[in-house]
Amino acid sequence: MANHRDLTRTYRPSTFDDVVSQEHVSSTLKNAIAQNRLAHAYMFCGPRGVGKTTMARVLARAINHIDQNVDGEALSQTMNVVEIDAASNNKVDDVHHLREIVRVPPQTGSYKVFIIDEVHMLSKQAFNALLKTLEEPPPHAIFIFATTEPHKVLPTILSRVQRFDFKRISVDEIVSRLRSISEKESIQIDDESLHTIAKKADGALRDALGLMDQAIAFCGTDIRYDELVKALNVIGNDDLFEFTETVADQNPQNGLLFIDRILKDGADIQEFLVSLTHHLRNLYVARQKEGMHLIEATEETKDRYVAQAKKFNDADLMRMMHLVSEAQIKMKDVQQPRVHFEILALKLVHMTRNAELKELLKTANGLKKNGRSRVTDSKSSEALDFPEHIKETSDEGIKAAGKSDSSVSSYADHDESSTAEVNEKSDIRDPLSYRETDNRNQEINSDSGMPAGPDLAKNKDSDTESSDADDDHLELLMGRPSLQSERKSFANKDKEKRSQSKSVAGAGETRTLQNLSDVEECWDKVLETAQKKASKTLYLQLADVQLKDLKGTELLLSVNNPFAVNILESNKKKIGGFFKEVTGAYVRIKCVVERNGQDKDAYLSPFEKFRELQKKDKNLKTIVDLFGAEIEHI
């Protein structure tokens, strides 16, 4: 029984025209042979399985005119073609042996060709040993280097060779080559299966022929797509379309069941993610009208891409590709790949679609624009679309109309932004602003719980009356606000406090403190009250102060030292209470430190005294600046 010969060996090209997808190299070499301009060294670079070694053998056959009946593998048995595997012959001794062989001229033919495969595996010492021979070889010697990693070859070697870069073979070219071979081998295979083999080969024709051999071994001479997917254990298009259909329908249950099924069938998660990324890319391309030629698939599959692509938009597909690409990187390091795979599927299923996001943004922008237009249009009475009889009435008429026309209460349903606009337009304050604005003096004296005095109380009464009118306007325009009850309760409390303050003021002498002279008139009585009710320390400090100024209800006191400031500031509520008891008006205390000229030096610290000395004595200041004199702490 004769041994089986693989398709990769049987159908290895023997001429330049047989080499697939490398016309740029073939035409250059054929022209060099025709013009007798062959270089002494070539380097063929490119990915695996694209024909580097095959091209080297074809060149050796062509320049030595070797008969076509001699197999490509049998070329190395001749004395004119020497093939060396640099992966296993990478030492300096191997190169020394090669240099000895180079000296021997060819027995037949014109050239002696040395094909060194995987030349990047040579050591640095081996490269250096080959350098001189490569630079000045015998006229009959031609070196051909083949490598997948040219960046590992020394620059001194690259500078002495002609370099040719081989490209990956396209899916269509691989399909065409496989179809030609299947016809010669009498094999029945459908186009979908040919495309599946070609895509899995990833641009390498040798890998495609190997997969073809495997498919023939499993399926025989009649290869069908369903059987091929099982034989090669690849992710089929049907599985990918099913998964993306589940994502489009946002059905998490079907997504989990799908993952369970493909994993039980033996699918590799990493390989599925690679296929899914390519599938999503094809869906994205299918949405571009003029890009269908970028999808490497049968016409039937392209139609399926176009149909399913309509269920997504470009932004959704881009986000999905990003998620899947990130998962490919992270999946290599996780301890539970299945769980993370399921998490990825659920992310894709539950991901908010771009159309929904656009709708939300549109709604948000509409609200934003609406809010801006309201603020802009609030300068005119038409902004809130009030009834005409409301617009034409005066301020007094509005109050009357609000009490008689019940239809105005419907405007209570306006939102907070509308309320703010009305307030800005008509200077109507809401209950909260009423509390904050009209009770500033009350907040100042909140610690003592006392009103600010007769004049302030009078001002408050007038403010309260005007605010009541404003509140009536507010009820008219906006309806009864939710804080109305709180405003009224606050107003009642305010009236009670004013009545209490009046009763307290009536118990003693009521005076109006308008300037500093009014304070000086009652100062002795305030000191008497402090002597009776305050501590001796506080009384002595009060007796030692100087009255400086009265600004409203704030009394400015001058003291001699910071200690007095601390005492008075910490008891300012009590002092204000003394004024309240004497005059009926509450006074706030503020202290400043001012020293008399004759006693000024007595209050200076040692550092301050030293600074004053420097001002008086320029020589001392010069010494301090030069030598950095300081006061020594004892």
Wavefront OBJ file of the C-alpha trace (Angstrom):
o trace
v 0.000 0.000 0.000
v 1.536 3.280 -1.122
v 1.854 6.067 1.432
v -0.542 9.019 1.103
v 1.030 12.229 -0.135
v -0.345 15.412 1.396
v -1.899 18.057 -0.790
v 0.708 20.574 0.407
v 3.474 18.403 -1.054
v 1.591 17.218 -4.095
v 0.557 20.656 -5.280
v 3.665 22.624 -4.373
v 4.306 25.135 -7.206
v 7.172 24.369 -9.586
v 7.014 27.528 -11.732
v 6.655 31.236 -11.073
v 3.137 31.230 -12.506
v 2.003 28.590 -10.026
v 2.891 30.679 -7.001
v -0.335 32.267 -5.708
v -0.670 35.988 -4.933
v 3.055 36.852 -5.105
v 3.211 38.343 -8.591
v 5.368 41.269 -7.475
v 8.140 38.836 -6.501
v 7.690 36.477 -9.442
v 7.794 39.207 -12.086
v 10.907 40.804 -10.555
v 12.816 37.525 -10.460
v 11.779 36.570 -14.001
v 12.999 39.935 -15.295
v 16.291 39.565 -13.409
v 16.846 36.145 -14.998
v 15.959 37.453 -18.459
v 18.366 40.400 -18.117
v 21.080 38.347 -16.423
v 21.031 40.677 -13.409
v 20.754 38.173 -10.579
v 21.883 39.336 -7.143
v 24.254 37.223 -5.047
v 21.849 37.207 -2.047
v 18.086 37.454 -1.567
v 15.884 37.548 1.524
v 12.253 36.432 1.366
v 10.170 37.759 4.271
v 6.530 37.200 5.150
v 4.033 35.183 7.216
v 3.970 31.415 7.241
v 2.597 29.396 4.359
v 2.717 32.112 1.679
v 5.425 30.538 -0.521
v 8.835 31.803 0.613
v 10.658 28.494 0.456
v 8.667 27.497 -2.619
v 9.737 30.684 -4.391
v 13.375 29.973 -3.490
v 13.133 26.495 -5.021
v 11.430 27.845 -8.143
v 14.267 30.374 -8.538
v 16.906 27.664 -8.125
v 15.135 25.481 -10.688
v 14.820 28.374 -13.156
v 18.457 29.598 -13.068
v 19.845 26.053 -13.339
v 17.285 24.891 -15.910
v 16.267 21.818 -13.909
v 13.666 19.612 -15.524
v 10.053 19.886 -14.358
v 9.937 16.164 -13.649
v 12.303 16.670 -10.737
v 10.203 17.269 -7.659
v 10.791 20.412 -5.631
v 11.740 18.394 -2.579
v 14.238 16.417 -4.647
v 16.131 19.572 -5.571
v 18.100 19.394 -2.346
v 19.443 16.005 -3.420
v 21.265 17.591 -6.307
v 24.698 19.107 -5.839
v 23.581 22.506 -7.100
v 20.913 23.258 -4.461
v 21.746 23.168 -0.746
v 18.931 23.655 1.780
v 19.824 24.432 5.402
v 17.455 24.705 8.341
v 18.878 27.506 10.474
v 16.665 26.516 13.401
v 18.770 23.380 13.949
v 22.032 24.564 12.341
v 22.540 27.888 14.025
v 26.043 27.604 15.449
v 29.323 29.046 14.250
v 30.609 25.578 13.273
v 27.645 25.106 10.958
v 28.474 28.363 9.200
v 32.147 27.354 8.908
v 31.029 24.141 7.201
v 28.818 26.180 4.868
v 31.781 28.390 3.913
v 33.743 25.329 2.901
v 30.904 24.103 0.673
v 30.544 27.509 -1.001
v 34.041 27.206 -2.478
v 33.061 24.110 -4.492
v 31.673 25.102 -7.933
v 28.476 23.480 -9.322
v 28.920 20.204 -11.167
v 26.037 20.941 -13.552
v 24.387 24.228 -14.304
v 25.600 27.774 -13.793
v 24.890 28.481 -10.102
v 25.086 26.873 -6.734
v 22.071 27.985 -4.670
v 22.107 27.985 -0.849
v 18.607 28.179 0.670
v 18.716 28.976 4.423
v 15.259 28.683 5.980
v 14.363 30.477 9.246
v 17.577 32.461 8.983
v 16.638 34.656 11.956
v 17.423 31.659 14.204
v 21.167 31.991 13.550
v 23.192 33.226 16.489
v 24.973 36.550 16.374
v 28.328 34.790 16.125
v 27.050 32.706 13.207
v 25.841 35.838 11.421
v 29.239 37.455 11.880
v 30.965 34.333 10.554
v 28.730 34.409 7.463
v 29.170 38.115 6.887
v 32.435 38.045 4.908
v 31.309 35.199 2.666
v 27.979 36.921 2.083
v 29.655 40.182 1.161
v 32.168 38.689 -1.287
v 30.812 35.305 -2.406
v 32.191 33.267 -5.320
v 30.570 34.196 -8.677
v 28.738 30.885 -8.826
v 27.098 31.184 -5.350
v 23.628 32.611 -4.701
v 22.206 32.835 -1.162
v 18.446 32.825 -0.533
v 17.303 33.505 3.051
v 13.727 32.860 4.187
v 12.362 34.217 7.456
v 9.114 35.167 9.163
v 10.869 37.648 11.490
v 13.217 39.880 9.505
v 13.594 42.298 12.413
v 15.713 39.682 14.201
v 18.276 39.583 11.399
v 21.355 41.750 11.915
v 21.313 45.038 9.964
v 24.727 44.170 8.520
v 23.126 41.136 6.861
v 20.047 43.037 5.663
v 22.225 45.654 4.002
v 23.881 42.993 1.805
v 20.773 41.308 0.403
v 17.815 42.131 -1.833
v 14.692 41.916 0.281
v 11.258 40.775 -0.948
v 8.214 40.951 1.302
v 5.552 38.319 0.687
v 1.931 39.208 1.420
v -0.889 37.201 2.886
v -3.073 35.355 0.415
v -6.657 36.600 0.231
v -9.645 34.378 0.951
v -10.869 34.562 -2.632
v -7.469 33.472 -3.994
v -7.323 30.554 -1.548
v -10.878 29.552 -2.486
v -9.959 29.644 -6.157
v -6.883 27.482 -5.550
v -8.822 24.974 -3.418
v -11.572 24.716 -6.011
v -9.003 23.961 -8.703
v -7.389 21.254 -6.559
v -10.759 19.722 -5.607
v -11.644 19.404 -9.265
v -8.380 17.619 -9.959
v -8.954 15.335 -6.984
v -12.632 14.734 -7.865
v -13.849 16.133 -4.551
v -17.364 17.570 -4.148
v -17.346 20.632 -1.851
v -19.711 23.614 -1.551
v -18.658 27.254 -1.599
v -19.504 27.833 2.070
v -17.102 25.074 3.065
v -14.363 26.500 0.829
v -14.770 29.936 2.429
v -14.723 28.394 5.893
v -11.418 26.628 5.170
v -9.950 29.740 3.559
v -10.863 31.996 6.493
v -9.528 29.561 9.057
v -6.237 29.360 7.112
v -5.730 33.070 7.846
v -3.918 33.916 4.618
v -1.687 30.827 4.487
v -2.251 28.549 1.500
v -0.259 25.740 3.081
v -2.582 25.786 6.107
v -5.599 25.740 3.786
v -4.332 22.650 2.002
v -3.731 20.983 5.376
v -7.320 21.738 6.459
v -8.548 20.417 3.134
v -6.749 17.140 3.809
v -8.350 16.959 7.237
v -11.819 17.584 5.809
v -11.324 14.873 3.179
v -10.251 12.433 5.880
v -13.432 13.138 7.897
v -16.052 13.674 5.189
v -14.643 11.726 2.253
v -14.900 13.056 -1.260
v -18.288 14.718 -0.612
v -17.747 17.594 1.816
v -20.748 19.448 3.253
v -20.690 22.550 5.418
v -22.404 21.016 8.485
v -19.969 18.115 8.585
v -16.985 20.376 7.892
v -17.750 22.559 10.911
v -17.728 19.490 13.144
v -14.574 18.106 11.545
v -12.558 21.318 11.955
v -14.289 22.380 15.195
v -14.719 25.902 13.897
v -17.335 28.486 14.791
v -19.796 28.395 11.934
v -21.642 31.339 10.482
v -24.936 29.904 11.672
v -23.777 30.066 15.300
v -22.567 33.633 14.904
v -25.781 34.792 13.265
v -27.792 33.035 15.989
v -25.841 34.768 18.728
v -26.171 38.234 17.206
v -29.864 37.580 16.626
v -30.197 36.917 20.366
v -28.367 40.169 21.084
v -30.626 42.064 18.692
v -33.736 40.633 20.385
v -32.238 41.368 23.838
v -33.093 37.894 25.055
v -30.729 36.981 27.920
v -32.202 33.485 28.425
v -31.488 32.425 24.855
v -28.002 33.905 25.147
v -27.133 31.764 28.177
v -28.601 28.649 26.563
v -26.578 29.326 23.407
v -23.336 29.587 25.396
v -24.106 26.350 27.208
v -24.701 24.534 23.922
v -21.570 25.654 22.080
v -19.359 24.934 25.085
v -20.796 21.436 25.338
v -20.028 20.999 21.641
v -16.382 21.721 22.399
v -16.070 25.286 21.135
v -13.109 27.285 22.381
v -14.122 30.566 24.033
v -11.134 32.489 22.730
v -11.720 31.254 19.185
v -15.402 32.167 19.438
v -14.523 35.708 20.527
v -12.157 36.054 17.568
v -14.866 34.875 15.190
v -17.459 37.100 16.865
v -15.237 40.159 16.454
v -14.859 39.426 12.754
v -18.612 38.805 12.481
v -19.454 42.156 14.098
v -16.965 43.811 11.775
v -18.759 42.297 8.795
v -22.099 43.545 10.115
v -20.641 47.033 10.403
v -19.257 46.851 6.859
v -22.618 45.591 5.590
v -24.219 48.823 6.779
v -21.923 50.760 4.436
v -23.437 50.616 0.980
v -20.176 50.630 -0.968
v -18.133 48.322 1.243
v -19.549 44.874 0.556
v -16.388 43.842 -1.307
v -14.584 44.006 2.048
v -16.606 41.044 3.332
v -14.916 37.768 2.383
v -17.893 35.443 2.128
v -20.280 33.911 -0.349
v -23.024 36.000 -1.898
v -25.628 34.185 0.168
v -23.776 34.992 3.389
v -23.360 38.626 2.342
v -27.131 38.858 1.952
v -27.539 37.511 5.480
v -25.138 40.182 6.754
v -27.109 42.913 5.037
v -30.399 41.651 6.480
v -29.159 41.347 10.052
v -27.188 44.604 9.964
v -30.479 46.487 9.705
v -31.248 45.520 13.310
v -28.249 47.484 14.602
v -26.741 50.890 13.992
v -23.097 51.851 13.565
v -22.635 53.095 17.122
v -24.067 49.901 18.657
v -21.795 47.705 16.530
v -18.755 49.790 17.434
v -19.511 49.456 21.150
v -20.048 45.703 20.767
v -16.742 45.277 18.929
v -15.013 47.220 21.686
v -16.506 45.028 24.415
v -15.630 41.787 22.610
v -12.076 42.961 21.844
v -11.499 43.823 25.498
v -12.887 40.438 26.529
v -10.366 38.689 24.243
v -7.510 40.288 26.147
v -8.922 39.718 29.619
v -10.175 36.173 28.985
v -6.617 34.816 28.892
v -6.010 35.649 32.558
v -9.354 34.876 34.217
v -9.902 31.775 36.328
v -13.535 31.284 35.290
v -13.665 31.918 31.547
v -17.213 30.605 31.153
v -18.608 33.009 33.746
v -16.836 35.946 32.152
v -18.062 34.802 28.744
v -21.635 34.789 30.056
v -21.110 38.238 31.587
v -19.982 39.516 28.193
v -23.069 38.039 26.524
v -25.355 39.657 29.104
v -23.611 42.989 28.603
v -24.259 42.807 24.889
v -27.888 41.801 25.444
v -28.716 44.448 28.071
v -26.658 47.216 26.504
v -28.717 50.365 26.018
v -29.130 50.922 22.318
v -27.898 54.094 20.705
v -31.387 55.032 19.506
v -32.637 55.058 23.109
v -29.666 57.147 24.202
v -30.327 59.621 21.401
v -33.963 59.868 22.440
v -32.967 60.553 26.034
v -30.463 63.193 24.948
v -33.045 64.754 22.666
v -35.540 64.904 25.514
v -32.927 66.375 27.861
v -31.889 68.975 25.312
v -35.518 69.809 24.694
v -36.087 70.363 28.408
v -32.940 72.461 28.569
v -34.000 74.567 25.587
v -37.486 74.880 27.000
v -36.079 76.078 30.292
v -33.876 78.662 28.571
v -36.732 79.895 26.412
v -38.887 80.261 29.491
v -36.257 82.366 31.214
v -35.843 84.491 28.072
v -39.539 84.872 27.455
v -40.308 85.573 31.115
v -39.503 89.234 30.379
v -42.882 89.376 28.641
v -46.199 88.580 30.257
v -47.006 86.105 27.485
v -44.339 83.653 28.784
v -46.761 82.006 31.204
v -49.783 82.542 28.966
v -51.877 84.260 31.616
v -55.515 85.134 30.854
v -55.934 88.520 29.236
v -57.931 90.000 32.123
v -55.047 89.097 34.455
v -52.454 90.767 32.204
v -54.373 94.017 31.940
v -55.164 94.512 35.604
v -53.054 96.672 37.897
v -51.337 95.419 41.018
v -54.366 96.274 43.119
v -56.694 94.762 40.536
v -54.722 91.512 40.541
v -55.423 91.030 44.219
v -59.155 91.590 43.706
v -59.246 89.419 40.611
v -57.476 86.616 42.443
v -60.159 86.565 45.113
v -63.048 86.574 42.642
v -61.759 84.496 39.728
v -61.298 80.835 40.669
v -59.803 79.973 37.293
v -56.483 81.547 38.269
v -55.844 78.761 40.778
v -55.157 76.376 37.895
v -51.723 77.937 37.566
v -50.706 76.253 40.805
v -49.607 73.297 38.738
v -46.655 75.172 37.235
v -43.249 73.673 38.011
v -40.592 75.273 40.215
v -38.810 76.846 37.254
v -42.020 78.665 36.283
v -42.359 79.891 39.873
v -38.835 81.291 39.778
v -39.591 83.090 36.519
v -42.726 84.709 37.894
v -40.883 85.827 41.006
v -38.140 87.381 38.878
v -40.712 89.151 36.683
v -43.003 90.582 39.344
v -40.616 90.705 42.343
v -42.876 88.301 44.230
v -41.045 86.304 46.866
v -41.888 82.761 47.810
v -42.443 81.896 51.499
v -38.880 80.674 51.982
v -37.329 83.847 50.556
v -39.775 85.844 52.704
v -38.356 84.195 55.798
v -34.769 84.710 54.696
v -35.181 88.353 53.585
v -37.573 89.965 56.030
v -36.149 88.445 59.181
v -32.448 89.250 58.866
v -32.443 91.200 62.123
v -34.312 88.395 63.817
v -31.575 85.893 62.706
v -28.906 88.199 64.145
v -30.531 88.097 67.557
v -31.667 84.464 67.399
v -29.316 83.487 70.224
v -30.998 85.794 72.695
v -34.506 85.412 71.312
v -35.056 89.201 71.473
v -36.243 91.567 68.734
v -33.993 94.323 67.444
v -35.679 97.368 69.023
v -38.549 99.761 68.438
v -37.296 101.216 65.169
v -36.398 97.831 63.768
v -39.730 96.431 64.818
v -41.423 99.273 63.044
v -39.532 98.498 59.871
v -40.459 94.876 60.233
v -44.114 95.700 60.482
v -43.982 97.683 57.258
v -42.055 94.889 55.534
v -44.598 92.359 56.750
v -47.463 94.383 55.339
v -45.795 94.672 51.922
v -44.901 90.991 51.937
v -48.499 90.123 52.739
v -49.540 91.987 49.603
v -46.867 90.135 47.628
v -48.146 86.837 49.002
v -51.611 87.706 47.798
v -50.137 88.289 44.349
v -48.352 84.946 44.581
v -51.585 83.160 45.396
v -53.261 84.909 42.499
v -50.628 83.940 39.902
v -49.445 80.557 41.136
v -52.160 79.277 43.388
v -51.705 78.534 47.072
v -48.071 77.347 47.508
v -47.153 74.263 49.472
v -45.246 76.342 52.043
v -48.166 78.693 52.707
v -48.983 77.094 56.025
v -45.355 77.277 57.108
v -45.195 80.981 56.144
v -48.305 81.765 58.173
v -47.062 79.866 61.220
v -43.793 81.737 60.965
v -45.631 85.058 60.707
v -47.650 84.208 63.822
v -44.493 83.368 65.745
v -42.941 86.633 64.558
v -45.924 88.631 65.841
v -45.752 86.846 69.205
v -42.053 87.702 69.548
v -42.734 91.342 68.682
v -45.470 91.501 71.273
v -43.142 89.933 73.860
v -40.408 92.413 73.026
v -42.834 95.294 73.481
v -43.863 93.978 76.873
v -40.265 93.581 77.958
v -39.366 97.041 76.710
v -42.292 98.532 78.560
v -41.014 97.125 81.851
v -37.991 99.458 81.833
v -37.038 102.704 80.246
v -37.521 102.716 76.500
v -35.007 104.730 74.516
v -34.138 105.103 70.890
v -30.422 104.521 70.284
v -29.707 106.550 67.207
v -26.115 107.698 67.821
v -23.206 107.340 70.222
v -24.459 110.137 72.525
v -27.603 108.105 73.262
v -25.399 105.199 74.344
v -23.244 107.461 76.523
v -26.334 108.743 78.334
v -27.407 105.272 79.386
v -23.900 103.775 79.795
v -23.769 104.319 83.580
v -27.028 102.410 84.047
v -25.690 99.590 81.871
v -22.592 99.383 84.090
v -24.793 99.327 87.218
v -26.779 96.446 85.749
v -23.562 94.606 84.844
v -22.207 95.131 88.367
v -25.304 93.493 89.794
v -25.757 90.607 87.350
v -22.341 89.918 85.788
v -19.087 88.574 87.152
v -16.553 90.966 88.604
v -14.120 90.313 85.731
v -16.702 91.223 83.115
v -17.713 94.344 85.029
v -14.126 95.554 85.346
v -13.497 95.047 81.656
v -16.683 96.941 80.761
v -15.707 99.765 83.062
v -12.318 100.031 81.315
v -13.599 100.250 77.714
v -14.109 103.362 75.594
v -17.242 103.909 73.543
v -16.173 104.471 69.928
v -19.163 104.380 67.560
v -22.706 103.119 66.989
v -23.648 101.777 63.575
v -27.266 100.678 63.538
v -27.465 98.157 66.375
v -23.701 97.486 66.502
v -21.730 99.231 69.249
v -17.960 99.555 68.706
v -15.884 99.373 71.892
v -12.180 100.168 72.264
v -10.121 98.041 74.704
v -6.472 98.014 75.720
v -5.496 94.388 75.200
v -6.571 91.154 73.479
v -7.542 89.611 76.831
v -10.325 92.147 77.213
v -11.510 91.334 73.695
v -11.854 87.651 74.598
v -13.806 88.455 77.751
v -16.203 90.847 76.064
v -16.704 88.791 72.916
v -17.531 85.657 74.901
v -20.147 87.627 76.950
v -21.590 89.823 74.233
v -25.034 88.244 74.598
v -25.115 89.198 78.259
v -23.989 92.738 77.456
v -26.682 93.011 74.826
v -29.168 91.813 77.436
v -28.019 94.595 79.795
v -28.765 97.179 77.102
v -32.131 95.526 76.477
v -33.022 95.755 80.132
v -32.001 99.384 80.376
v -33.129 100.819 77.028
v -35.467 98.234 75.565
v -33.177 97.864 72.512
v -30.796 94.993 71.938
v -27.249 96.053 71.018
v -24.543 93.934 69.402
v -20.996 94.352 70.683
v -17.824 94.605 68.571
v -14.378 95.180 70.124
v -11.149 96.626 68.735
v -7.774 96.809 70.467
v -6.444 100.364 70.791
v -3.660 101.328 73.202
v -2.920 104.705 74.685
v 0.308 106.319 73.518
v 1.894 106.416 76.981
v 1.004 102.806 77.804
v 1.763 101.420 74.353
v 5.192 100.012 75.200
v 3.797 98.234 78.234
v 1.666 96.000 76.032
v 4.322 95.197 73.458
v 5.775 91.673 73.344
v 9.579 91.195 73.311
v 9.483 90.537 69.582
v 7.479 93.710 68.965
v 9.827 95.740 71.135
v 12.805 94.372 69.175
v 11.089 95.361 65.938
v 10.497 98.891 67.239
v 14.169 99.161 68.199
v 15.156 98.250 64.654
v 12.995 101.063 63.329
v 14.665 103.579 65.603
v 18.260 102.337 65.174
v 19.338 101.867 61.541
v 22.655 100.300 62.564
v 20.800 97.620 64.519
v 18.600 96.917 61.503
v 21.684 96.563 59.279
v 23.216 94.045 61.721
v 19.970 92.048 61.787
v 19.789 91.990 57.985
v 23.408 90.858 57.647
v 23.677 88.341 60.467
v 20.062 87.409 61.115
v 19.985 88.353 64.806
v 17.119 86.862 66.830
v 15.838 87.137 70.392
v 16.955 84.243 72.539
v 14.214 82.455 74.469
v 15.028 82.020 78.147
l 1 2 3 4 5 6 7 8 9 10 11 12 13 14 15 16 17 18 19 20 21 22 23 24 25 26 27 28 29 30 31 32 33 34 35 36 37 38 39 40 41 42 43 44 45 46 47 48 49 50 51 52 53 54 55 56 57 58 59 60 61 62 63 64 65 66 67 68 69 70 71 72 73 74 75 76 77 78 79 80 81 82 83 84 85 86 87 88 89 90 91 92 93 94 95 96 97 98 99 100 101 102 103 104 105 106 107 108 109 110 111 112 113 114 115 116 117 118 119 120 121 122 123 124 125 126 127 128 129 130 131 132 133 134 135 136 137 138 139 140 141 142 143 144 145 146 147 148 149 150 151 152 153 154 155 156 157 158 159 160 161 162 163 164 165 166 167 168 169 170 171 172 173 174 175 176 177 178 179 180 181 182 183 184 185 186 187 188 189 190 191 192 193 194 195 196 197 198 199 200 201 202 203 204 205 206 207 208 209 210 211 212 213 214 215 216 217 218 219 220 221 222 223 224 225 226 227 228 229 230 231 232 233 234 235 236 237 238 239 240 241 242 243 244 245 246 247 248 249 250 251 252 253 254 255 256 257 258 259 260 261 262 263 264 265 266 267 268 269 270 271 272 273 274 275 276 277 278 279 280 281 282 283 284 285 286 287 288 289 290 291 292 293 294 295 296 297 298 299 300 301 302 303 304 305 306 307 308 309 310 311 312 313 314 315 316 317 318 319 320 321 322 323 324 325 326 327 328 329 330 331 332 333 334 335 336 337 338 339 340 341 342 343 344 345 346 347 348 349 350 351 352 353 354 355 356 357 358 359 360 361 362 363 364 365 366 367 368 369 370 371 372 373 374 375 376 377 378 379 380 381 382 383 384 385 386 387 388 389 390 391 392 393 394 395 396 397 398 399 400 401 402 403 404 405 406 407 408 409 410 411 412 413 414 415 416 417 418 419 420 421 422 423 424 425 426 427 428 429 430 431 432 433 434 435 436 437 438 439 440 441 442 443 444 445 446 447 448 449 450 451 452 453 454 455 456 457 458 459 460 461 462 463 464 465 466 467 468 469 470 471 472 473 474 475 476 477 478 479 480 481 482 483 484 485 486 487 488 489 490 491 492 493 494 495 496 497 498 499 500 501 502 503 504 505 506 507 508 509 510 511 512 513 514 515 516 517 518 519 520 521 522 523 524 525 526 527 528 529 530 531 532 533 534 535 536 537 538 539 540 541 542 543 544 545 546 547 548 549 550 551 552 553 554 555 556 557 558 559 560 561 562 563 564 565 566 567 568 569 570 571 572 573 574 575 576 577 578 579 580 581 582 583 584 585 586 587 588 589 590 591 592 593 594 595 596 597 598 599 600 601 602 603 604 605 606 607 608 609 610 611 612 613 614 615 616 617 618 619 620 621 622 623 624 625 626 627 628 629 630 631 632 633 634
